[in-house]
Amino acid sequence: MTPAPIAAAAVRPQPTAFVVVSQFVVANGMIEQVKEAFRNRPGLVELAEGFIRMEVLTPLDCPEEIWLVTWWASRDSYRRWHHGHSYRESHEGIPKGLKLVKGQTRIREFGRVSC
């Protein structure tokens, strides 16, 4: 038996999406301050053209690690924001004295395959 064809109306066009995952590990016990800074952040990235959404995750098996996942309409929109003054302003709430584990910081860019 062959599957029924998908009706054209059921296929919805998806916006182009580009995802950036930033990973870092807090070295000096300030993980709660970092989490609080994310909870109280000014929300400037939401004003960036092409920004879709953001999630901040902490792996259960490594609670001092943060994964920051942002979705963008395109790679260009992310890069305009990342290289602009808004990027620097968005990071002004980083807790003073924060130290990260050297060699454990990564920024990776992903293209969306499907949803």
Residue pairs with C-beta under 8 A, 6 or more apart in sequence:
14 112
14 115
15 52
15 73
16 73
16 74
16 112
17 52
17 71
17 72
17 73
17 112
18 71
18 72
18 73
18 74
18 75
18 77
18 78
18 109
18 110
18 111
18 112
19 69
19 70
19 71
19 72
19 109
19 110
19 111
19 112
20 69
20 70
20 72
20 78
20 107
20 108
20 109
20 110
21 67
21 68
21 69
21 106
21 107
21 108
21 110
22 66
22 67
22 68
22 69
22 70
22 105
22 106
22 107
23 65
23 66
23 67
23 68
23 104
23 105
23 106
23 107
23 108
24 65
24 66
24 100
24 101
24 104
24 105
24 106
25 62
25 64
25 65
25 66
25 100
25 101
25 104
25 105
26 34
26 64
26 65
26 66
26 98
26 99
26 100
26 101
27 64
27 99
27 100
27 101
27 102
28 97
28 98
28 99
30 95
30 97
30 98
30 99
31 58
31 63
31 64
31 66
33 95
33 98
34 66
34 94
34 95
34 98
35 56
35 58
35 66
37 93
37 94
37 95
38 56
38 66
40 93
41 90
41 93
42 89
42 90
42 92
42 93
44 86
44 89
44 90
45 51
45 54
45 70
45 81
45 86
45 90
46 54
47 86
48 77
48 80
48 81
48 86
49 77
49 80
49 81
50 72
50 73
50 74
50 76
50 77
50 78
50 80
50 81
51 70
51 71
51 72
51 73
51 77
51 81
52 70
52 71
52 72
52 73
53 70
53 71
54 68
54 69
54 70
54 71
55 68
55 69
56 66
56 67
56 68
56 69
57 66
57 67
57 68
57 69
58 65
58 66
58 67
59 65
59 67
65 104
70 78
72 78
72 81
75 109
75 111
78 109
81 87
